[in-house]
Amino acid sequence: MFDLIDLLGADGPLAARLPGFAPRPQQQELASAVARALEQFEVLVAEAGTGTGKTFAYLLPALLSGRRVLISTGTKTLQDQLFHRDLPAVRSALGAPVKTTLLKGRSNYLCRHRLAWSASEGLFDSRERLRELDAVRQWSTVTQSGDIGELDAVPENSSLWPQVTSTHENCLGQECPEYSRCFVLEARRKAQEADVVVVNHHLLLADMVLKEDGFGELLPGVDAVIADEAHQLPEVATQYFGLSVSTRQLGDWLADLRAEYAAGAADLRDFETALRAFEETLQSLRPFLSDGTGRQDWETLAKRRELRAALEAIQGAFEALQPALDALAGRSRGLENCRARAEFLASRLGAFLNDEERRQVRWVEHHGRHASFNLTPLDAAQRFAARMHENPGAWIFLSATLSVGGAFGHFRERMGLAEAEELLLGSPFDFARHALLYMPARLPEVDDPAYTRAVVEAARPVLEASGGRAFMLFTSHRALQEAAGLLRGRLDYPLLVQGDMPRRRLLEAFRELGNAVLLGTASFWEGVDVKGPALSVVVIDRLPFASPGDPVLKARLELMRSEGRNPFMEYQLPQAVIALKQGVGRLIRDAADQGVMVLCDPRLNAKPYGRVFRESLPPMRPTRDLAEVQAFLREAVAAVEEAT
């Protein structure tokens, strides 16, 4: 039997092998709780504050438990970091002979067949796509995993990737000429043989709900699931327990059908007429997509009747095409796939059009020239709990931000966790000495047109005192752009603005410059780790309440009201508290870090619910005195200059 306290202690293997490792009682307590949950097949919900070292705290017991463990992270970036950096470090320090593997969704792996097919068809819209194709072809000869994340030469949003990766619908299976060298099959095989499998939340939910992308159903083969960054799970679960059909899916299906028809059934001239008729019907949607923006409630959509008629026409076009598809299906596996995909898309479209379920909401999201039509449950808790019941074992939910006011009720309700062990661990960092919470006085109300200007003016003397080295985080792109316009040419420090370059490059530039001011929105509120003096100030413009105009949120709040509940206190406030905790968590990332958290929203002190926010934050010393902030930062800057 292993002793986790010793293993995570000053004389343990991690301290001996990992530079900078220091024993932390909170880490040891969390590791012990995870070990108990693994041993006794319990449900554990745990919050571990910044600096706890929660990754090592769950990796140690997972590797030593003898259980088959599935570890799920919030994003593919965190998944790669966990598998390529943290997991090897712990396994090496322990000398544990444990088989581990990384598993992503099918679309993250190169498909050799579709690469060859795309190259021969020449379906590229620019020289840039041709350059990217050449890069992929060269990489395909050396990659061992086929994980497209290895290739930096092609942006992750390139239109090339869908042409050289596969989906569940267009995969040829055993009839594929590259079946014996399939990267997806190899990834599946390794996952079935591994003791520890690292996935992300999207793949976990796909496996739970769809049972198609999880490569032979992962969950029945494991003893435990550890969900890191578990605060993201409720929204991901809601997404997967719903359904969506998009114009991009319809267009991709039609393009694949045309190519398969040309390759295997071009002698049937009449089918070309049917294809053109379907394409014309699909084009009838275009007038409704050009003037839409963002997410819109289906029931209040201005042109809903005309749009519904266009969607019904597409459904009718599917029905008209079905006999011909049935006749062609026997010609090739590709045509059979196209027939099955037509049934799938038509059924989803029908479900969207005909849904009248009170606990679901229909909404439309516009993506430039494309749109998706979505049917989303307002509460995924019962369905998630049912899937957990189908896969008994240890279920461990971890994050730095799961509690609200010291309680886990909000998270447990959203996940359907009727019974669970709970553990709340604060940060080992000395926030009281190393951080100030500055709440500027005399700011206007947040709905005042001059509010963002006032935030910028309140932040400028703080940025001057810190010598830049700051994040300014906004709850909307509109506010970010307004602030960027107000700051350009008025700062003595480099200004980095989200959207000017890719997120990763922005962070690299921020670290390299050492005195920059970075303006960001939602994607910079979490999953960003900048240690040291490069980040000494974080400014948050307002409390991160979700937009009440969002169709899913609006429907959820209306349902709660109809049930006699208080949607603000039970849902909107807890969600905003968790989001704020994520943003605040960017400031202190190391025991030696010092900094000032600037929370500008006057509601923190003017509204009764402001106390819930304040009590959920780390124990930073509060102040409304700018002079105190400037003195604190002068000392911090002097200490950095002396150290360098």
N, C-alpha and C positions, 0 to 999 in steps of 0.2 A: 504493500500500500504506500502511496506517495504522500508526502507532507507538503501541501501547497505553500504554507507559511515559510518553510525552509527554502523551497524552490524559488520563491519570490523575495527572499531575504537578502541581506547584505553579503552573505557567503554562498548564495545559490548560484546555479549555472548561468542564469541570465545576467547577474551582476558581473560574473567572471568573463562572459563572452560578448556582452553588448555595451559599447561605449556609451557613457552617460546614464546608464540604468541606475535608478535609486529606489530602494524599498519604499512602498507606500501602503500604510494600513488599509486604506480604502480599496486598493487593488487586491490585497490579500483577502479582504472580506468578500469582495465580489467574486473572486476565483473560487472561494469556498462555497458560496451560494450556487454558482454554476455547477460545481462538482456534485453538490447534493441533488440538484435538479436532474442532472444526467444519471446519477445513480438510482434515484427513486422515481424516475419518469414523471417529474412534476412540471407544472406550468410556473414560470418565474417571470415577473415583470420588474426590471431594475433600471433605475436612473443613476448614472455615474457621471459626476461633474467633470468639467474639463481638467485634464491632467491626471485623472485616475489611472490611465493606462488600461482601459477596458478591453482593448484588443488582445493584449497579452493575457489579461485576466480570464478571458474565455478560451483562448487558444490552448493554454496549458492543460486545463482539465479536459478539453475536447480531444487533444492528442494522446492523453494518458488514460482516458476512460475505458478504452477497449470497445467503445460504441461506434457504430457507423453514424457519422454526423454530417448534416447538411448545413452549411453556413451561408446565410444570405445577407448581402449588403445593399445599400441604397442605390448605388449607381455602378455602371461598368468601370468607371475610373477608380472608385474605391475597391471594387472587386479585383482589379488588376493590382492595386497597391497591396491589398491583403495577401494575394496569392504569390506575387513576385518578390515582396519585401518582408512583410511581417511573418508570414507562415514559415518560410525557409529559415529565418533567424531563430524562431522559437524551436523549430524541429531540430536544427543543428545544435543549439545550446543543450537541448535535452538528450540528443542522440537517439531520438525516438524513431523506430523503424515503421513509420506510418505512411501508407500510400495516400497521396493527395492529388487532386486534379482540379482544374478550372473548367467550368462549363458555362457557355453562353447560349443565347437563342440562335436558332438556325441561321438567321440573316447576318450573323456576325462571322460566318465562315465562308471562305471562298468556295464556289462551286466550279470545279474544273470543266464540267460539261457546258455550263452556261457561259463560262469565259470563252471557250472555243466557239460556241454557237454565236455569241455576240460579236466576236472578232470576224467570223465568216459572213455574218449578216451585214456588218458595217453600219449599224443603226446609231450613229453618233452625230450630235448636233454642233460640234465645234472641234477645232484643233486641240483645244484643251482636253476634251474627252479622249481624243486619240493619244495625247501625251500620257494621260492617266492610264489608259489601257496598256500602253507599252510598259509603264512602271509596274502594273499589276502582273503582266505576263512575266517580266523578269523576276519579280518577287515570288511568283508561283513555283519557280524552279528550285527555290532554296528554303521556303518556309516548311517547318515541320508540323505546325498546328493548323495553318490556314486561317488563323484568327486575323481578321482584317485590321484590328487595332494595332498590329505590328507595323503597318505601312504608313508612315507619316507623309509620304509623297502625294497621297490622295486624300483630300479633305473628307471628313466623315459624312458631310452633307452632299457629297458629289452625286450627281444623277447617274454616275456609272455603277455605283455599288448595287442597286437593285437588278442591274443587268448581269452581274457576275456572281450573285449570291442566289440562294434558292429560298422558296417559301414552302410551307406544308402543302400548298395547293399545286405548285408547279414542279415539285420534285418528281423525278421519274422512277424513284425507288430502284428495285432490282433490275429494271430494264435500262438503267442509265449505263452508258458505256464506261463511265468512270466509277462505277459502283464500288469496285474493289479498292479504290484509292480515295474514297470519300472522306473528307475531313470531318463532316458531321458524324458519320458512323464511327470514326475513330474516337471522337470526343465522347460519344455515347458509351462506347466500350470501356474507356478509361473510367467514366463516371460509375458504371456498374461494378467495377472492380475496386474502386478506391474506398479508403476508410473515411476520408474527409473530402467532401465536394464543396467547392466554393461557387456560388451562383449569385444572381442579383434578384431583387424583389420582383421584377417583371417576369423572370423565368420561374421563380417560385410560384407565383400566382398562376402563370400559364399552366404549370404542372398540376396545381390544385384544381383549377377550373376547367381548362380546355382539354387536359390530358393528351396533348398532341405535340407540344413543343418541348416537353420535359424528357423526351428521349426514353420512352418505355416506362413512363411513370416513375419518377424518382422517389417520391414520398413513401410508397409501400416498402421500399428497400432500406430505409434508414431508421435509426433508433431515436434520433433527436434532430430538431431544427433549432438553430441559433440565428435569430434575426437581429443583426446590428442595424443601427439607424432606423429603429423600429417605428419612430414617429412618422415615417413616410408610408408605412404599410396601409393605414386606413384608406388613403386616397388611391393607392395602387389597387387595393382590393375592390374598391368601388368601380374602378375602370374595368377590371377583368370580369366582374360579375354582371356587367352590362354588355352591350354590343355596339358595334359601329360599322358603317359602310361608307366608303368615300368615293368621290369621283376619280381619284387617283387609282384606287383599286379597280374600278370599272374600266378605266383607260388601259391599265396594265394588262388586265385580262383580255381586252379586245386586241391589243398589240400581240400578245402571246398566241391568241387564237389565229390571227392572220398569219403569223409566222409558221405555226404548226400546219395550218391549211395549205400554205404554199409548199411546205416540205413533203406533206403526205397525202394531199387530196386535191391538188390543183386541177386534176382532170374533171372535177365536178364543178363546171362553170356556174351552175345556178346558185351555188353557195355564196359566190361573190356578191350577188344581188342582195342576199339576205344579210350579209355582213355590212354592206353599205346602208341598208335600211336601219340596222341597229345603230350604226355610227351616227346617222342623221338624228335618230331619236335621242341619243346621248348628247348631241350638240344642242338640243333644245334646252338643256339645263344652263348653258353658258350665260344667257342674259341675267339669270338670277344669282350668278356667282361674282360678277364683275363689281357690283356695288355693295357687297357685304363686307363687314369687318368683324373680327373677333368672334366671340361666342354669343349666340342669340337664342332666346327661348322660342321653340317651335310654335307654341300656341299664340304668341303675340307677334310673330314675324309678319311684316307688312304685306308681303306677297305670298303668304302661305298657301292660299287656294291655288294660285297659278303654279307654284312650286310643287304642290302635292300632285297636281295634274301631270306635270312633267315627270315626276318620279313614278306615278302610276303607269305612264306611257312606257317608261323603261321596263317596269315589271311586265307589262304586256308584251314588250319586244323580246324579253327573255322567254316568255311562254311560246311566242311565235317561232323562236329559233330552236326551241328544245327538240322537236322531232328531227330536224336536220343534224343537230349535235348528237342525238342518240344514234343516228345512222352512221355518222362519221367516227364515233368513239372507237370502233373496232380497228380502225386503220393504224393507230399508234397509241402508245402510252401518253404521249403529249396531248393528243386530241381527247383521250379519255379524261385526263386531268382538267382540260378546259371545260368539258361537259360537267364534271363534278363541281368545278368552281362556279359555273353558271348557276347551278342549283343552290349552292351556298350563298352567293351574292343575292340571288332573287329571294331566298328565304329571309335573309337579314333585312332586305329592303321591305319585305312584307311585314316583318315583325315591327319595324320602325313605324310604318304607315298605320298599322292597325292596333297599336298598343293603346289600351285605355286603363292600364293598371295605375291605381292611385299612388302607390309607393315607388313609382318610377317617373322619370322626367325625360321628355324628348327635347333635344336641342341641336343646333347646327353650329359648326365651327368653320370659319373661312380661313383658308391658307393660300393667299394670293389667288391664283387661277383655279384652285381646287377647294372643295368643301367636304366635310364629313358630317354624316347624319348619325346622331348618337342617341342611344336609349340607356339611361343610367339609373340603377337603383338608388334610392335615397338613403338606404341603410344596408350595409353589407354584413353587419355583425352576425346575424343568424346564419347566413350562408358560410361565412368564414368559420364560425364555431362548428358547423356541421362537417366541414372538410377536416378540421382538426380531430373531430371525433372519429372520422373514418380512418385517420392515421394516428393512432395512439402512440405515445412516447413522450419524451421531454420536449417541451416547447418553451424557448427562452427568448424573451423580448428585451432588447437593450438599447439605450440611447442616452445622450446627455440631456435630452429634453422630452421627457414623458409625463412629468408631473405638472400640476397646476396648483399653486398654493400648498405644495407638499403632499398632494393627494393624486392617486392614479385613476380616479373614477372615470374621467373623460376618456382616456385611452382605452380602458377596459370595456367601457360601454360600446365604443366604436368597433372593437374587435370581438365582442361577444364573449369575453372572458369572465364567466360567472365565478370561477374559483381560480385563485392564483396566489402564489407567494409573492410578496412585495419587498423591495429593498431600495431605499433612497440614500444615496451617498453623495455628500458634497465634494467640492473640489479640494484637493490638497494644497492648491495655490493660496498664497496669502493675499486675497483680494483686498482685505481691509487696509493693508499697508501699500500695496502695489497698484491700486486702481482707485480712481475717483469717478463718481457718477455725477456728471454736471447736467443740471436741468435749467437751461437759460430762462430768465424771468422776462416778463413783458412781451411774450410772443402773441401775435393775433390768433384768433380761432383758426382751426385747420381748414375750414372752408372759405376763409378770406382769400380773395384773389392775390393778395400780397404775401401770402404765407410763405411760399418757397423763397421769395426774396428775403424775408425776415430770417429764415433758417440760414441762408447763405451769409447774411450779415452777422448773425450770432456765431457762426462757425469760423469766420475769417480770423478773428483775433486768436482763436484756439490754434488754428493751422499755422499762424505766424509764430506762436509760442513753441509749437512742436517742431518747427522747421519742416513743414509738410508731413510726410510719413503717416498718411491718414487714409482711411476708407470713409467715403460718404455714401450711405446706403439709403435708397429711396424706395417707396412703396409703389411708385408708378413711373413709367417711361416718360410721361409728360413732365413730371417734376424733375426728373434727371436731366432732360434736355434743357429745361429752363435754367436749372442750376449751372449746367455746363456753359450756357451762354453768358450767365452772369459772372462766372469765374475766369473765363478765357481772357488772357491779357491782364488780369488783375492779381495774379499770384506770382510769387518769385520761385515757384517750384513747378516741376513737370506735372501736367494735368493729363490723366489717362481716363478716357470715357468709354464705358461699355458700348459696343457696337462699332467703335473705330477699328478694332482688330479682334481676332478670336480670343475667347476667354483665357485660354492657356497662355497665349502670348502676352496678354495684358498683365497676368500675374507674374510672368517671367520678367517683364519690363519693370514692374513695380519693385520686385526684389532686387533687380540689377541696379536701378537708379538710386534706391536707398532714401530718397527724400520726396517721393512723388505723392500726389493726391489722386486717388482712384475713385471714380463715381460709378456706382453699380446699382442694379435692381435685384430681383429675386435670386438669380443664380449666384450672387455673391454673398447671400445671407447665410449659406451653409456650405460645408464641404470645402472651405477655403482655409488653409493653414499657413499663416505667415508668422514665423517665430522671430524674436529679436527686435531690435530698435527700428527696423524698416516700417513697422506698424505700431504706432504709439497712440493714435487717436482713432476712434470709430464714431462717426456721426450718423444718427438715425433720424430721419426727418419727421416721421410720425408713427404712431402705434399701428402695427401691420394688420388691421382688420381687413378681411377679404371684401372685395367689391360686392355690395348687396345686389348689384345688377347681374352678377353671374347667374345663369339660368339654373344650374344645379343647386347652388347655395340658396337662391330665392325659393325654389320649390321645397328644399329641405326645411327652411325656416317656416314656410306656410304650413307644411305638414305638422311641424312641432306645435305651432299655434293652434291648429285644429284639434290637437290632442290635449290641449290645456297646459302645455309646457311653456317655459320661458326660453325662447331660442337664443336670446342674447346671452343670458347667464349660463345656459347649458351648452351652447355650441360656439357662438361667435367669440365670446370672451376667452374661453379656453384655447381655441384655435389661435387667436392673436397672441396669447401669452406664450404658447409654444414657439410660434414664429419669432417673437421678440427674443426669446431665450437663445434661439439659433443665431440671430444677428449679433447679440451681445457676446456670444461665445467666440466671435472672431478676434476679440481684443487681447486676451491673455492666453497665450498658447504654450508658455513655458514658465518654469518656476522663477526665472530671472526677469521675465517681461514686466514692464510698467506701462501704464497708459491711462487715458481718460476716455470714458464712455459718455458721449454727448447725446442725451435723449431730449429732443426738441418739443415733443408734443405737450401742450399745456394741460391736456386732460389727465396726465399722470398725477397732477396735484389738485386739479379743479373738480374731477369727477370721483364719486365714491369708489368706482371700480378700479381707479388708479392704484389703490392699495394692493389689489390682487397682483398687478404687474410688478410693483416694487418688491413685494414679499416673495416673488418667484425668482428674483434675480440673485446673483452671487452677492455676498456681503460687502459691496463697495461703499466707501464713505460718500454720502450724498452732499452736494453743495449747489448753491445757486450764485456763488460769488466768483466772478470771472477772475479776479485777482488771485484767488486761491488756486484756480486752475493754472493760471500762468506761472505762478511760483512753483507748483508741482512739476510742471513740464520743464521749466528752466533747470530744476535740479536733475530731472531725468536726462535731459540733453547733456548737461555737464558731466553726468556720470558716464554716459556713452562716449563722449569725447575724451574723457580721461582714460577710459578703458582701451580706446583705440590709439 
